[in-house]
Every structure is written in structure tokens, then in C-alpha cells.
Amino acid sequence: QVQLVESGGGLVQAGGSLRLSCAASGRSFGSYGLGWFRQTSGKEREFVAAIGGTWSGGITAYADSVKGRFTVCRDNAKEIMYLQMNSLNHDDTGVYYCAESGQVEGAVKRAYQFDYWGQGTQVTVVS
């Protein structure tokens, strides 16, 4: 059984930075695509960033709203994925979820392509 545990969320001032972590266990971590999504109250879960598995050479993809500000990476030896978030603004507030897909190729971006999800970590950006 795959388990994903996010950490690193919190309260941050606008313009500040946070780094989220997603620790995984349960199957061959390096093989599968991973992703970050976020959700705010009353809205659907939205794609933030994704990173492919080993066969994809770690290809990455980002939502337009975070390009140039967020960076996703993975440490396959430690079985952890990270999301470095810089220049945070109020629109980045939400619960951030990490997810693992069943796909070994590419950086998948759609929620239905992910098999396992973490419990989420809250990020709140204040002025």
C-alpha cells in the first residue's frame, strides 16, 4: 500500500517562500510520476506541478500560474518529492496535496491519472 505524507506547509507573508515535502513509501518510488495539486474552499482541486519518473528523465510540468516561481524535484534515494515555492501570493493559499500516478512516462497533470494521494498540508499566504 502506497502512503504519501506531506509536510512543510504553514503561514507565510506575501513574497516569501516555503518548501513542501512529500515522503512516499510502498512501491518503487523512482518509477512513477508524481504531482502536486492544491485546493481552496469551494474550488476544485487544481494542478500545480508534476515530475516524471526515472524513465522520463524527471521531466517536469507546471501550471501557468506558478511557472517561474515554483520548482518541483525528487530525491529517489530518500523517496521524497519537494516543491520549492517562491514569491508566494494570496492566490497560492490552499491545501496542497502530493500524489503518485501509475504512469512511468511523462509528467502527468490530470487528477484522474493519479492513484494515491496524501492527506494535504495547508499553505496560507498573508499580506
Legacy VTK file of the C-alpha trace (Angstrom):
# vtk DataFile Version 3.0
C-alpha trace
ASCII
DATASET POLYDATA
POINTS 127 float
0.000 0.000 0.000
1.431 3.350 -1.067
1.490 6.067 1.567
2.233 9.724 0.921
2.807 12.241 3.692
3.138 15.956 3.030
4.878 18.425 5.311
6.241 21.945 5.250
3.062 23.948 4.989
2.375 26.946 7.172
1.746 30.661 7.351
3.946 32.888 5.192
3.938 36.517 4.196
3.337 37.516 0.609
6.603 37.462 -1.284
8.015 34.790 0.963
8.976 31.174 0.343
8.093 27.707 1.559
9.329 24.254 0.714
6.879 21.383 0.819
7.960 17.781 1.143
6.174 14.579 0.228
7.545 11.379 1.741
6.466 8.214 -0.018
6.523 4.539 0.804
5.051 1.358 -0.531
6.403 0.770 -4.022
9.253 1.581 -6.360
9.374 5.319 -5.814
11.564 6.316 -8.718
9.463 4.637 -11.376
6.261 6.635 -11.229
5.208 10.156 -11.964
4.436 12.415 -9.038
2.471 15.593 -8.751
1.350 18.464 -6.571
-2.197 19.768 -6.519
-3.893 22.382 -4.398
-7.425 23.139 -3.339
-9.133 26.096 -1.765
-12.562 26.135 -0.175
-15.319 25.915 -2.743
-12.993 25.219 -5.645
-11.920 22.103 -7.452
-8.518 20.621 -6.873
-6.113 22.175 -9.353
-2.848 21.003 -10.819
0.292 22.771 -9.617
3.354 20.793 -10.719
4.417 17.330 -11.793
7.592 15.373 -12.284
8.098 12.218 -14.271
9.772 9.038 -13.127
13.167 7.659 -14.000
12.144 6.546 -17.500
11.050 10.097 -18.266
14.317 11.589 -17.094
12.500 13.524 -14.414
10.616 15.711 -16.868
8.643 18.463 -15.153
5.453 20.371 -15.844
3.897 23.388 -14.148
0.641 25.260 -14.088
0.947 28.628 -15.795
0.156 30.393 -12.534
3.287 29.034 -10.826
5.814 28.905 -13.656
8.998 30.704 -12.745
8.094 30.710 -9.038
7.728 27.046 -8.087
10.169 24.213 -8.627
9.413 20.531 -8.243
12.126 17.939 -7.727
12.515 14.456 -6.320
15.144 12.540 -4.401
14.601 8.928 -5.366
17.136 7.642 -2.866
15.253 9.294 0.007
11.847 8.699 -1.598
10.866 12.318 -1.175
9.434 14.868 -3.580
9.793 18.576 -2.941
8.016 21.702 -4.041
10.003 24.887 -3.610
7.625 27.830 -3.661
8.976 31.355 -4.047
7.343 34.762 -4.446
4.173 33.481 -2.835
0.985 35.479 -3.191
-2.513 35.241 -1.774
-3.713 33.110 -4.688
-1.289 30.392 -3.618
-3.231 29.826 -0.403
-4.783 26.384 -0.141
-4.324 22.805 0.901
-1.506 21.226 -1.062
-1.650 17.547 -1.896
1.003 15.298 -3.331
0.031 12.377 -5.488
1.589 9.397 -7.208
0.469 8.187 -10.581
0.520 4.736 -12.071
2.328 6.016 -15.140
6.035 5.684 -15.766
6.261 8.028 -18.722
5.853 11.765 -18.846
4.731 14.326 -16.306
1.029 13.725 -15.804
-1.189 16.651 -14.920
-4.718 15.390 -14.521
-6.050 14.299 -11.165
-7.650 11.127 -12.549
-4.212 9.923 -13.627
-3.062 9.680 -10.020
-3.668 6.571 -7.949
-2.540 7.672 -4.495
-2.897 10.907 -2.555
-1.533 12.366 0.640
-3.632 13.965 3.348
-2.625 17.518 2.408
-0.768 20.358 4.068
-2.153 23.870 4.495
-0.371 26.849 2.979
-1.645 30.284 3.950
-0.198 33.425 2.427
-0.915 36.658 4.298
-0.264 40.276 3.443
LINES 1 128
127 0 1 2 3 4 5 6 7 8 9 10 11 12 13 14 15 16 17 18 19 20 21 22 23 24 25 26 27 28 29 30 31 32 33 34 35 36 37 38 39 40 41 42 43 44 45 46 47 48 49 50 51 52 53 54 55 56 57 58 59 60 61 62 63 64 65 66 67 68 69 70 71 72 73 74 75 76 77 78 79 80 81 82 83 84 85 86 87 88 89 90 91 92 93 94 95 96 97 98 99 100 101 102 103 104 105 106 107 108 109 110 111 112 113 114 115 116 117 118 119 120 121 122 123 124 125 126
